[in-house]
Amino acid sequence: MAILTEKLDVSEELVRLRTHLDHLGGLLAATAPEAADARLTFSCKRSGARSNTIGSKVQDAPIAALVVESKAELEKLREQAQNIE
């Protein structure tokens, strides 16, 4: 039971996701758009990867739906960052 609980624990992933999202927010707030495109793309990819991990661990449909929604929004942002180039 302890192993299953550990495998389903997403607290570390949430901390990492928060770090990526904070970094992403900082890039959006502080950097000229043309200088941030690659960093924005990378940060979106890392945030998406963390979201994937959370989505694979959770056993709750409403949380899984939020993961899907967040990934869609990250994809939109990534596309916009690529259009800056």
PyMOL Python script that loads the backbone (N, CA, C, O; Angstrom):
from pymol import cmd

cmd.read_pdbstr("""\
ATOM      1  N   MET A   1       0.818  -1.188   0.000  1.00  0.00           N
ATOM      2  CA  MET A   1       0.000   0.000   0.000  1.00  0.00           C
ATOM      3  C   MET A   1       0.863   1.254   0.000  1.00  0.00           C
ATOM      4  O   MET A   1       0.532   2.238  -0.661  1.00  0.00           O
ATOM      5  N   ALA A   2       1.976   1.222   0.743  1.00  0.00           N
ATOM      6  CA  ALA A   2       2.867   2.381   0.809  1.00  0.00           C
ATOM      7  C   ALA A   2       3.473   2.692  -0.552  1.00  0.00           C
ATOM      8  O   ALA A   2       3.627   3.860  -0.909  1.00  0.00           O
ATOM      9  N   ILE A   3       3.815   1.662  -1.310  1.00  0.00           N
ATOM     10  CA  ILE A   3       4.392   1.870  -2.643  1.00  0.00           C
ATOM     11  C   ILE A   3       3.371   2.496  -3.570  1.00  0.00           C
ATOM     12  O   ILE A   3       3.703   3.402  -4.333  1.00  0.00           O
ATOM     13  N   LEU A   4       2.140   2.031  -3.518  1.00  0.00           N
ATOM     14  CA  LEU A   4       1.075   2.596  -4.340  1.00  0.00           C
ATOM     15  C   LEU A   4       0.830   4.060  -3.984  1.00  0.00           C
ATOM     16  O   LEU A   4       0.665   4.901  -4.868  1.00  0.00           O
ATOM     17  N   THR A   5       0.807   4.356  -2.708  1.00  0.00           N
ATOM     18  CA  THR A   5       0.609   5.733  -2.258  1.00  0.00           C
ATOM     19  C   THR A   5       1.723   6.626  -2.763  1.00  0.00           C
ATOM     20  O   THR A   5       1.472   7.749  -3.199  1.00  0.00           O
ATOM     21  N   GLU A   6       2.949   6.140  -2.708  1.00  0.00           N
ATOM     22  CA  GLU A   6       4.090   6.911  -3.185  1.00  0.00           C
ATOM     23  C   GLU A   6       4.002   7.146  -4.685  1.00  0.00           C
ATOM     24  O   GLU A   6       4.306   8.242  -5.155  1.00  0.00           O
ATOM     25  N   LYS A   7       3.591   6.139  -5.442  1.00  0.00           N
ATOM     26  CA  LYS A   7       3.473   6.280  -6.894  1.00  0.00           C
ATOM     27  C   LYS A   7       2.390   7.267  -7.293  1.00  0.00           C
ATOM     28  O   LYS A   7       2.500   7.919  -8.332  1.00  0.00           O
ATOM     29  N   LEU A   8       1.352   7.385  -6.489  1.00  0.00           N
ATOM     30  CA  LEU A   8       0.242   8.270  -6.802  1.00  0.00           C
ATOM     31  C   LEU A   8       0.423   9.679  -6.230  1.00  0.00           C
ATOM     32  O   LEU A   8      -0.388  10.563  -6.505  1.00  0.00           O
ATOM     33  N   ASP A   9       1.468   9.895  -5.446  1.00  0.00           N
ATOM     34  CA  ASP A   9       1.718  11.203  -4.836  1.00  0.00           C
ATOM     35  C   ASP A   9       2.214  12.180  -5.898  1.00  0.00           C
ATOM     36  O   ASP A   9       3.214  11.928  -6.571  1.00  0.00           O
ATOM     37  N   VAL A  10       1.509  13.289  -6.037  1.00  0.00           N
ATOM     38  CA  VAL A  10       1.877  14.280  -7.049  1.00  0.00           C
ATOM     39  C   VAL A  10       2.441  15.560  -6.430  1.00  0.00           C
ATOM     40  O   VAL A  10       2.638  16.547  -7.139  1.00  0.00           O
ATOM     41  N   SER A  11       2.703  15.560  -5.132  1.00  0.00           N
ATOM     42  CA  SER A  11       3.161  16.784  -4.477  1.00  0.00           C
ATOM     43  C   SER A  11       4.474  17.301  -5.071  1.00  0.00           C
ATOM     44  O   SER A  11       4.623  18.504  -5.287  1.00  0.00           O
ATOM     45  N   GLU A  12       5.418  16.408  -5.332  1.00  0.00           N
ATOM     46  CA  GLU A  12       6.690  16.839  -5.923  1.00  0.00           C
ATOM     47  C   GLU A  12       6.468  17.394  -7.330  1.00  0.00           C
ATOM     48  O   GLU A  12       7.075  18.396  -7.707  1.00  0.00           O
ATOM     49  N   GLU A  13       5.606  16.749  -8.098  1.00  0.00           N
ATOM     50  CA  GLU A  13       5.307  17.236  -9.450  1.00  0.00           C
ATOM     51  C   GLU A  13       4.640  18.602  -9.408  1.00  0.00           C
ATOM     52  O   GLU A  13       4.899  19.445 -10.267  1.00  0.00           O
ATOM     53  N   LEU A  14       3.788  18.828  -8.421  1.00  0.00           N
ATOM     54  CA  LEU A  14       3.136  20.134  -8.289  1.00  0.00           C
ATOM     55  C   LEU A  14       4.145  21.226  -7.957  1.00  0.00           C
ATOM     56  O   LEU A  14       4.034  22.344  -8.460  1.00  0.00           O
ATOM     57  N   VAL A  15       5.128  20.915  -7.115  1.00  0.00           N
ATOM     58  CA  VAL A  15       6.182  21.877  -6.794  1.00  0.00           C
ATOM     59  C   VAL A  15       6.975  22.208  -8.050  1.00  0.00           C
ATOM     60  O   VAL A  15       7.254  23.376  -8.324  1.00  0.00           O
ATOM     61  N   ARG A  16       7.334  21.190  -8.806  1.00  0.00           N
ATOM     62  CA  ARG A  16       8.103  21.408 -10.037  1.00  0.00           C
ATOM     63  C   ARG A  16       7.286  22.179 -11.067  1.00  0.00           C
ATOM     64  O   ARG A  16       7.807  23.069 -11.739  1.00  0.00           O
ATOM     65  N   LEU A  17       6.013  21.837 -11.192  1.00  0.00           N
ATOM     66  CA  LEU A  17       5.145  22.569 -12.124  1.00  0.00           C
ATOM     67  C   LEU A  17       5.047  24.029 -11.715  1.00  0.00           C
ATOM     68  O   LEU A  17       5.129  24.915 -12.565  1.00  0.00           O
ATOM     69  N   ARG A  18       4.874  24.293 -10.428  1.00  0.00           N
ATOM     70  CA  ARG A  18       4.805  25.677  -9.935  1.00  0.00           C
ATOM     71  C   ARG A  18       6.074  26.432 -10.292  1.00  0.00           C
ATOM     72  O   ARG A  18       6.013  27.594 -10.693  1.00  0.00           O
ATOM     73  N   THR A  19       7.228  25.778 -10.149  1.00  0.00           N
ATOM     74  CA  THR A  19       8.501  26.406 -10.491  1.00  0.00           C
ATOM     75  C   THR A  19       8.546  26.764 -11.971  1.00  0.00           C
ATOM     76  O   THR A  19       8.955  27.866 -12.335  1.00  0.00           O
ATOM     77  N   HIS A  20       8.127  25.836 -12.822  1.00  0.00           N
ATOM     78  CA  HIS A  20       8.117  26.105 -14.267  1.00  0.00           C
ATOM     79  C   HIS A  20       7.138  27.224 -14.607  1.00  0.00           C
ATOM     80  O   HIS A  20       7.449  28.085 -15.430  1.00  0.00           O
ATOM     81  N   LEU A  21       5.973  27.224 -13.992  1.00  0.00           N
ATOM     82  CA  LEU A  21       4.982  28.261 -14.277  1.00  0.00           C
ATOM     83  C   LEU A  21       5.442  29.624 -13.766  1.00  0.00           C
ATOM     84  O   LEU A  21       5.196  30.640 -14.416  1.00  0.00           O
ATOM     85  N   ASP A  22       6.103  29.658 -12.616  1.00  0.00           N
ATOM     86  CA  ASP A  22       6.661  30.919 -12.120  1.00  0.00           C
ATOM     87  C   ASP A  22       7.718  31.450 -13.081  1.00  0.00           C
ATOM     88  O   ASP A  22       7.767  32.647 -13.365  1.00  0.00           O
ATOM     89  N   HIS A  23       8.557  30.552 -13.575  1.00  0.00           N
ATOM     90  CA  HIS A  23       9.576  30.954 -14.545  1.00  0.00           C
ATOM     91  C   HIS A  23       8.923  31.468 -15.823  1.00  0.00           C
ATOM     92  O   HIS A  23       9.346  32.478 -16.386  1.00  0.00           O
ATOM     93  N   LEU A  24       7.915  30.782 -16.262  1.00  0.00           N
ATOM     94  CA  LEU A  24       7.183  31.189 -17.457  1.00  0.00           C
ATOM     95  C   LEU A  24       6.567  32.582 -17.261  1.00  0.00           C
ATOM     96  O   LEU A  24       6.661  33.437 -18.141  1.00  0.00           O
ATOM     97  N   GLY A  25       5.944  32.798 -16.113  1.00  0.00           N
ATOM     98  CA  GLY A  25       5.371  34.104 -15.805  1.00  0.00           C
ATOM     99  C   GLY A  25       6.419  35.194 -15.782  1.00  0.00           C
ATOM    100  O   GLY A  25       6.181  36.304 -16.259  1.00  0.00           O
ATOM    101  N   GLY A  26       7.579  34.880 -15.228  1.00  0.00           N
ATOM    102  CA  GLY A  26       8.679  35.841 -15.214  1.00  0.00           C
ATOM    103  C   GLY A  26       9.151  36.194 -16.613  1.00  0.00           C
ATOM    104  O   GLY A  26       9.434  37.357 -16.904  1.00  0.00           O
ATOM    105  N   LEU A  27       9.236  35.205 -17.468  1.00  0.00           N
ATOM    106  CA  LEU A  27       9.623  35.462 -18.853  1.00  0.00           C
ATOM    107  C   LEU A  27       8.615  36.365 -19.555  1.00  0.00           C
ATOM    108  O   LEU A  27       8.987  37.285 -20.284  1.00  0.00           O
ATOM    109  N   LEU A  28       7.352  36.092 -19.328  1.00  0.00           N
ATOM    110  CA  LEU A  28       6.314  36.893 -19.969  1.00  0.00           C
ATOM    111  C   LEU A  28       6.312  38.330 -19.459  1.00  0.00           C
ATOM    112  O   LEU A  28       6.019  39.259 -20.212  1.00  0.00           O
ATOM    113  N   ALA A  29       6.633  38.509 -18.200  1.00  0.00           N
ATOM    114  CA  ALA A  29       6.580  39.843 -17.598  1.00  0.00           C
ATOM    115  C   ALA A  29       7.833  40.680 -17.862  1.00  0.00           C
ATOM    116  O   ALA A  29       7.742  41.902 -17.985  1.00  0.00           O
ATOM    117  N   ALA A  30       8.988  40.044 -17.949  1.00  0.00           N
ATOM    118  CA  ALA A  30      10.229  40.798 -17.919  1.00  0.00           C
ATOM    119  C   ALA A  30      11.015  40.840 -19.221  1.00  0.00           C
ATOM    120  O   ALA A  30      11.938  41.646 -19.346  1.00  0.00           O
ATOM    121  N   THR A  31      10.691  40.026 -20.162  1.00  0.00           N
ATOM    122  CA  THR A  31      11.541  39.893 -21.336  1.00  0.00           C
ATOM    123  C   THR A  31      10.850  40.432 -22.572  1.00  0.00           C
ATOM    124  O   THR A  31       9.642  40.279 -22.753  1.00  0.00           O
ATOM    125  N   ALA A  32      11.644  41.067 -23.416  1.00  0.00           N
ATOM    126  CA  ALA A  32      11.126  41.493 -24.710  1.00  0.00           C
ATOM    127  C   ALA A  32      10.710  40.241 -25.478  1.00  0.00           C
ATOM    128  O   ALA A  32      11.463  39.269 -25.521  1.00  0.00           O
ATOM    129  N   PRO A  33       9.531  40.249 -26.080  1.00  0.00           N
ATOM    130  CA  PRO A  33       9.021  39.031 -26.730  1.00  0.00           C
ATOM    131  C   PRO A  33       9.985  38.395 -27.709  1.00  0.00           C
ATOM    132  O   PRO A  33      10.105  37.170 -27.752  1.00  0.00           O
ATOM    133  N   GLU A  34      10.671  39.204 -28.494  1.00  0.00           N
ATOM    134  CA  GLU A  34      11.557  38.621 -29.508  1.00  0.00           C
ATOM    135  C   GLU A  34      12.766  37.929 -28.898  1.00  0.00           C
ATOM    136  O   GLU A  34      13.382  37.084 -29.547  1.00  0.00           O
ATOM    137  N   ALA A  35      13.118  38.272 -27.658  1.00  0.00           N
ATOM    138  CA  ALA A  35      14.263  37.647 -26.994  1.00  0.00           C
ATOM    139  C   ALA A  35      13.868  36.407 -26.195  1.00  0.00           C
ATOM    140  O   ALA A  35      14.739  35.667 -25.738  1.00  0.00           O
ATOM    141  N   ALA A  36      12.581  36.174 -26.023  1.00  0.00           N
ATOM    142  CA  ALA A  36      12.136  35.115 -25.125  1.00  0.00           C
ATOM    143  C   ALA A  36      11.574  33.898 -25.844  1.00  0.00           C
ATOM    144  O   ALA A  36      11.190  32.932 -25.185  1.00  0.00           O
ATOM    145  N   ASP A  37      11.513  33.909 -27.156  1.00  0.00           N
ATOM    146  CA  ASP A  37      10.799  32.849 -27.866  1.00  0.00           C
ATOM    147  C   ASP A  37      11.289  31.445 -27.527  1.00  0.00           C
ATOM    148  O   ASP A  37      10.468  30.581 -27.219  1.00  0.00           O
ATOM    149  N   ALA A  38      12.583  31.186 -27.572  1.00  0.00           N
ATOM    150  CA  ALA A  38      13.097  29.844 -27.288  1.00  0.00           C
ATOM    151  C   ALA A  38      12.887  29.476 -25.826  1.00  0.00           C
ATOM    152  O   ALA A  38      12.548  28.335 -25.514  1.00  0.00           O
ATOM    153  N   ARG A  39      13.084  30.429 -24.939  1.00  0.00           N
ATOM    154  CA  ARG A  39      12.900  30.155 -23.514  1.00  0.00           C
ATOM    155  C   ARG A  39      11.429  29.909 -23.193  1.00  0.00           C
ATOM    156  O   ARG A  39      11.109  29.054 -22.366  1.00  0.00           O
ATOM    157  N   LEU A  40      10.538  30.648 -23.838  1.00  0.00           N
ATOM    158  CA  LEU A  40       9.104  30.424 -23.641  1.00  0.00           C
ATOM    159  C   LEU A  40       8.703  29.041 -24.132  1.00  0.00           C
ATOM    160  O   LEU A  40       7.959  28.327 -23.460  1.00  0.00           O
ATOM    161  N   THR A  41       9.194  28.670 -25.291  1.00  0.00           N
ATOM    162  CA  THR A  41       8.890  27.357 -25.856  1.00  0.00           C
ATOM    163  C   THR A  41       9.379  26.251 -24.922  1.00  0.00           C
ATOM    164  O   THR A  41       8.651  25.296 -24.653  1.00  0.00           O
ATOM    165  N   PHE A  42      10.605  26.380 -24.433  1.00  0.00           N
ATOM    166  CA  PHE A  42      11.165  25.376 -23.539  1.00  0.00           C
ATOM    167  C   PHE A  42      10.358  25.289 -22.247  1.00  0.00           C
ATOM    168  O   PHE A  42      10.040  24.194 -21.784  1.00  0.00           O
ATOM    169  N   SER A  43      10.027  26.436 -21.665  1.00  0.00           N
ATOM    170  CA  SER A  43       9.285  26.457 -20.415  1.00  0.00           C
ATOM    171  C   SER A  43       7.893  25.855 -20.598  1.00  0.00           C
ATOM    172  O   SER A  43       7.397  25.163 -19.709  1.00  0.00           O
ATOM    173  N   CYS A  44       7.267  26.110 -21.731  1.00  0.00           N
ATOM    174  CA  CYS A  44       5.961  25.507 -22.023  1.00  0.00           C
ATOM    175  C   CYS A  44       6.077  23.991 -22.129  1.00  0.00           C
ATOM    176  O   CYS A  44       5.227  23.260 -21.621  1.00  0.00           O
ATOM    177  N   LYS A  45       7.131  23.521 -22.790  1.00  0.00           N
ATOM    178  CA  LYS A  45       7.337  22.076 -22.924  1.00  0.00           C
ATOM    179  C   LYS A  45       7.546  21.421 -21.561  1.00  0.00           C
ATOM    180  O   LYS A  45       6.977  20.364 -21.288  1.00  0.00           O
ATOM    181  N   ARG A  46       8.364  22.049 -20.699  1.00  0.00           N
ATOM    182  CA  ARG A  46       8.623  21.479 -19.375  1.00  0.00           C
ATOM    183  C   ARG A  46       7.348  21.478 -18.536  1.00  0.00           C
ATOM    184  O   ARG A  46       7.073  20.512 -17.824  1.00  0.00           O
ATOM    185  N   SER A  47       6.570  22.557 -18.618  1.00  0.00           N
ATOM    186  CA  SER A  47       5.307  22.618 -17.877  1.00  0.00           C
ATOM    187  C   SER A  47       4.355  21.538 -18.378  1.00  0.00           C
ATOM    188  O   SER A  47       3.662  20.901 -17.586  1.00  0.00           O
ATOM    189  N   GLY A  48       4.322  21.336 -19.679  1.00  0.00           N
ATOM    190  CA  GLY A  48       3.484  20.290 -20.257  1.00  0.00           C
ATOM    191  C   GLY A  48       3.911  18.902 -19.813  1.00  0.00           C
ATOM    192  O   GLY A  48       3.073  18.035 -19.568  1.00  0.00           O
ATOM    193  N   ALA A  49       5.218  18.693 -19.711  1.00  0.00           N
ATOM    194  CA  ALA A  49       5.724  17.389 -19.258  1.00  0.00           C
ATOM    195  C   ALA A  49       5.316  17.127 -17.815  1.00  0.00           C
ATOM    196  O   ALA A  49       4.923  16.013 -17.470  1.00  0.00           O
ATOM    197  N   ARG A  50       5.408  18.151 -16.976  1.00  0.00           N
ATOM    198  CA  ARG A  50       4.978  17.992 -15.582  1.00  0.00           C
ATOM    199  C   ARG A  50       3.480  17.727 -15.514  1.00  0.00           C
ATOM    200  O   ARG A  50       3.026  16.903 -14.720  1.00  0.00           O
ATOM    201  N   SER A  51       2.718  18.422 -16.341  1.00  0.00           N
ATOM    202  CA  SER A  51       1.270  18.191 -16.381  1.00  0.00           C
ATOM    203  C   SER A  51       0.965  16.755 -16.795  1.00  0.00           C
ATOM    204  O   SER A  51       0.072  16.119 -16.235  1.00  0.00           O
ATOM    205  N   ASN A  52       1.705  16.248 -17.774  1.00  0.00           N
ATOM    206  CA  ASN A  52       1.528  14.857 -18.204  1.00  0.00           C
ATOM    207  C   ASN A  52       1.745  13.889 -17.048  1.00  0.00           C
ATOM    208  O   ASN A  52       0.967  12.956 -16.848  1.00  0.00           O
ATOM    209  N   THR A  53       2.807  14.124 -16.292  1.00  0.00           N
ATOM    210  CA  THR A  53       3.118  13.244 -15.171  1.00  0.00           C
ATOM    211  C   THR A  53       2.011  13.294 -14.127  1.00  0.00           C
ATOM    212  O   THR A  53       1.586  12.260 -13.611  1.00  0.00           O
ATOM    213  N   ILE A  54       1.549  14.494 -13.823  1.00  0.00           N
ATOM    214  CA  ILE A  54       0.455  14.630 -12.864  1.00  0.00           C
ATOM    215  C   ILE A  54      -0.779  13.904 -13.382  1.00  0.00           C
ATOM    216  O   ILE A  54      -1.430  13.172 -12.637  1.00  0.00           O
ATOM    217  N   GLY A  55      -1.103  14.105 -14.666  1.00  0.00           N
ATOM    218  CA  GLY A  55      -2.268  13.453 -15.257  1.00  0.00           C
ATOM    219  C   GLY A  55      -2.182  11.941 -15.224  1.00  0.00           C
ATOM    220  O   GLY A  55      -3.198  11.262 -15.076  1.00  0.00           O
ATOM    221  N   SER A  56      -0.976  11.407 -15.359  1.00  0.00           N
ATOM    222  CA  SER A  56      -0.829   9.953 -15.331  1.00  0.00           C
ATOM    223  C   SER A  56      -0.917   9.381 -13.918  1.00  0.00           C
ATOM    224  O   SER A  56      -1.217   8.200 -13.744  1.00  0.00           O
ATOM    225  N   LYS A  57      -0.656  10.210 -12.914  1.00  0.00           N
ATOM    226  CA  LYS A  57      -0.681   9.733 -11.535  1.00  0.00           C
ATOM    227  C   LYS A  57      -2.038   9.892 -10.859  1.00  0.00           C
ATOM    228  O   LYS A  57      -2.401   9.079 -10.009  1.00  0.00           O
ATOM    229  N   VAL A  58      -2.782  10.911 -11.218  1.00  0.00           N
ATOM    230  CA  VAL A  58      -4.036  11.163 -10.507  1.00  0.00           C
ATOM    231  C   VAL A  58      -5.097  10.137 -10.889  1.00  0.00           C
ATOM    232  O   VAL A  58      -5.110   9.609 -12.001  1.00  0.00           O
ATOM    233  N   GLN A  59      -5.963   9.879  -9.955  1.00  0.00           N
ATOM    234  CA  GLN A  59      -7.056   8.939 -10.183  1.00  0.00           C
ATOM    235  C   GLN A  59      -8.397   9.661 -10.025  1.00  0.00           C
ATOM    236  O   GLN A  59      -9.393   9.064  -9.617  1.00  0.00           O
ATOM    237  N   ASP A  60      -8.403  10.952 -10.356  1.00  0.00           N
ATOM    238  CA  ASP A  60      -9.564  11.794 -10.138  1.00  0.00           C
ATOM    239  C   ASP A  60      -9.938  12.476 -11.450  1.00  0.00           C
ATOM    240  O   ASP A  60      -9.131  13.213 -12.017  1.00  0.00           O
ATOM    241  N   ALA A  61     -11.146  12.240 -11.933  1.00  0.00           N
ATOM    242  CA  ALA A  61     -11.569  12.760 -13.238  1.00  0.00           C
ATOM    243  C   ALA A  61     -11.535  14.284 -13.318  1.00  0.00           C
ATOM    244  O   ALA A  61     -11.068  14.809 -14.329  1.00  0.00           O
ATOM    245  N   PRO A  62     -12.004  15.029 -12.305  1.00  0.00           N
ATOM    246  CA  PRO A  62     -11.938  16.497 -12.407  1.00  0.00           C
ATOM    247  C   PRO A  62     -10.500  17.022 -12.508  1.00  0.00           C
ATOM    248  O   PRO A  62     -10.239  17.984 -13.231  1.00  0.00           O
ATOM    249  N   ILE A  63      -9.583  16.399 -11.795  1.00  0.00           N
ATOM    250  CA  ILE A  63      -8.185  16.831 -11.889  1.00  0.00           C
ATOM    251  C   ILE A  63      -7.620  16.475 -13.260  1.00  0.00           C
ATOM    252  O   ILE A  63      -6.891  17.268 -13.856  1.00  0.00           O
ATOM    253  N   ALA A  64      -7.948  15.302 -13.755  1.00  0.00           N
ATOM    254  CA  ALA A  64      -7.493  14.913 -15.093  1.00  0.00           C
ATOM    255  C   ALA A  64      -8.019  15.886 -16.145  1.00  0.00           C
ATOM    256  O   ALA A  64      -7.310  16.202 -17.100  1.00  0.00           O
ATOM    257  N   ALA A  65      -9.248  16.361 -15.982  1.00  0.00           N
ATOM    258  CA  ALA A  65      -9.818  17.337 -16.917  1.00  0.00           C
ATOM    259  C   ALA A  65      -9.047  18.654 -16.849  1.00  0.00           C
ATOM    260  O   ALA A  65      -8.824  19.298 -17.874  1.00  0.00           O
ATOM    261  N   LEU A  66      -8.643  19.051 -15.653  1.00  0.00           N
ATOM    262  CA  LEU A  66      -7.842  20.275 -15.510  1.00  0.00           C
ATOM    263  C   LEU A  66      -6.470  20.120 -16.169  1.00  0.00           C
ATOM    264  O   LEU A  66      -5.938  21.068 -16.747  1.00  0.00           O
ATOM    265  N   VAL A  67      -5.918  18.939 -16.079  1.00  0.00           N
ATOM    266  CA  VAL A  67      -4.628  18.681 -16.728  1.00  0.00           C
ATOM    267  C   VAL A  67      -4.774  18.839 -18.239  1.00  0.00           C
ATOM    268  O   VAL A  67      -3.931  19.468 -18.881  1.00  0.00           O
ATOM    269  N   VAL A  68      -5.820  18.282 -18.802  1.00  0.00           N
ATOM    270  CA  VAL A  68      -6.053  18.394 -20.254  1.00  0.00           C
ATOM    271  C   VAL A  68      -6.234  19.857 -20.650  1.00  0.00           C
ATOM    272  O   VAL A  68      -5.684  20.307 -21.655  1.00  0.00           O
ATOM    273  N   GLU A  69      -7.002  20.588 -19.861  1.00  0.00           N
ATOM    274  CA  GLU A  69      -7.231  22.002 -20.146  1.00  0.00           C
ATOM    275  C   GLU A  69      -5.930  22.806 -20.051  1.00  0.00           C
ATOM    276  O   GLU A  69      -5.664  23.667 -20.890  1.00  0.00           O
ATOM    277  N   SER A  70      -5.128  22.523 -19.033  1.00  0.00           N
ATOM    278  CA  SER A  70      -3.864  23.256 -18.884  1.00  0.00           C
ATOM    279  C   SER A  70      -2.918  22.956 -20.035  1.00  0.00           C
ATOM    280  O   SER A  70      -2.212  23.844 -20.512  1.00  0.00           O
ATOM    281  N   LYS A  71      -2.902  21.705 -20.480  1.00  0.00           N
ATOM    282  CA  LYS A  71      -2.042  21.350 -21.618  1.00  0.00           C
ATOM    283  C   LYS A  71      -2.479  22.070 -22.880  1.00  0.00           C
ATOM    284  O   LYS A  71      -1.634  22.489 -23.671  1.00  0.00           O
ATOM    285  N   ALA A  72      -3.780  22.222 -23.087  1.00  0.00           N
ATOM    286  CA  ALA A  72      -4.276  22.949 -24.260  1.00  0.00           C
ATOM    287  C   ALA A  72      -3.844  24.411 -24.206  1.00  0.00           C
ATOM    288  O   ALA A  72      -3.448  24.982 -25.221  1.00  0.00           O
ATOM    289  N   GLU A  73      -3.919  25.012 -23.028  1.00  0.00           N
ATOM    290  CA  GLU A  73      -3.505  26.412 -22.878  1.00  0.00           C
ATOM    291  C   GLU A  73      -2.001  26.565 -23.067  1.00  0.00           C
ATOM    292  O   GLU A  73      -1.554  27.529 -23.688  1.00  0.00           O
ATOM    293  N   LEU A  74      -1.212  25.627 -22.539  1.00  0.00           N
ATOM    294  CA  LEU A  74       0.233  25.666 -22.738  1.00  0.00           C
ATOM    295  C   LEU A  74       0.580  25.526 -24.217  1.00  0.00           C
ATOM    296  O   LEU A  74       1.506  26.175 -24.703  1.00  0.00           O
ATOM    297  N   GLU A  75      -0.153  24.690 -24.924  1.00  0.00           N
ATOM    298  CA  GLU A  75       0.094  24.518 -26.359  1.00  0.00           C
ATOM    299  C   GLU A  75      -0.200  25.814 -27.121  1.00  0.00           C
ATOM    300  O   GLU A  75       0.538  26.173 -28.038  1.00  0.00           O
ATOM    301  N   LYS A  76      -1.264  26.510 -26.748  1.00  0.00           N
ATOM    302  CA  LYS A  76      -1.577  27.802 -27.376  1.00  0.00           C
ATOM    303  C   LYS A  76      -0.444  28.794 -27.139  1.00  0.00           C
ATOM    304  O   LYS A  76      -0.021  29.499 -28.056  1.00  0.00           O
ATOM    305  N   LEU A  77       0.041  28.843 -25.900  1.00  0.00           N
ATOM    306  CA  LEU A  77       1.128  29.755 -25.565  1.00  0.00           C
ATOM    307  C   LEU A  77       2.393  29.392 -26.324  1.00  0.00           C
ATOM    308  O   LEU A  77       3.100  30.272 -26.814  1.00  0.00           O
ATOM    309  N   ARG A  78       2.681  28.103 -26.423  1.00  0.00           N
ATOM    310  CA  ARG A  78       3.870  27.657 -27.166  1.00  0.00           C
ATOM    311  C   ARG A  78       3.780  28.061 -28.628  1.00  0.00           C
ATOM    312  O   ARG A  78       4.770  28.510 -29.208  1.00  0.00           O
ATOM    313  N   GLU A  79       2.609  27.909 -29.232  1.00  0.00           N
ATOM    314  CA  GLU A  79       2.411  28.316 -30.624  1.00  0.00           C
ATOM    315  C   GLU A  79       2.598  29.815 -30.784  1.00  0.00           C
ATOM    316  O   GLU A  79       3.200  30.264 -31.759  1.00  0.00           O
ATOM    317  N   GLN A  80       2.092  30.587 -29.843  1.00  0.00           N
ATOM    318  CA  GLN A  80       2.263  32.044 -29.909  1.00  0.00           C
ATOM    319  C   GLN A  80       3.734  32.418 -29.775  1.00  0.00           C
ATOM    320  O   GLN A  80       4.207  33.330 -30.454  1.00  0.00           O
ATOM    321  N   ALA A  81       4.452  31.727 -28.912  1.00  0.00           N
ATOM    322  CA  ALA A  81       5.890  32.002 -28.740  1.00  0.00           C
ATOM    323  C   ALA A  81       6.644  31.696 -30.025  1.00  0.00           C
ATOM    324  O   ALA A  81       7.569  32.425 -30.383  1.00  0.00           O
ATOM    325  N   GLN A  82       6.272  30.644 -30.716  1.00  0.00           N
ATOM    326  CA  GLN A  82       6.934  30.311 -31.976  1.00  0.00           C
ATOM    327  C   GLN A  82       6.606  31.328 -33.063  1.00  0.00           C
ATOM    328  O   GLN A  82       7.415  31.540 -33.967  1.00  0.00           O
ATOM    329  N   ASN A  83       5.451  31.954 -32.994  1.00  0.00           N
ATOM    330  CA  ASN A  83       5.079  32.967 -33.980  1.00  0.00           C
ATOM    331  C   ASN A  83       5.830  34.275 -33.783  1.00  0.00           C
ATOM    332  O   ASN A  83       5.847  35.118 -34.679  1.00  0.00           O
ATOM    333  N   ILE A  84       6.452  34.456 -32.618  1.00  0.00           N
ATOM    334  CA  ILE A  84       7.225  35.666 -32.360  1.00  0.00           C
ATOM    335  C   ILE A  84       8.442  35.708 -33.250  1.00  0.00           C
ATOM    336  O   ILE A  84       8.850  36.779 -33.699  1.00  0.00           O
ATOM    337  N   GLU A  85       9.033  34.541 -33.514  1.00  0.00           N
ATOM    338  CA  GLU A  85      10.239  34.448 -34.338  1.00  0.00           C
ATOM    339  C   GLU A  85       9.978  35.101 -35.620  1.00  0.00           C
ATOM    340  O   GLU A  85      10.857  35.146 -36.480  1.00  0.00           O
TER     341      GLU A  85
END
""", "prot")
cmd.dss("prot")
cmd.show_as("cartoon", "prot")
cmd.util.cbc("prot")
cmd.orient("prot")
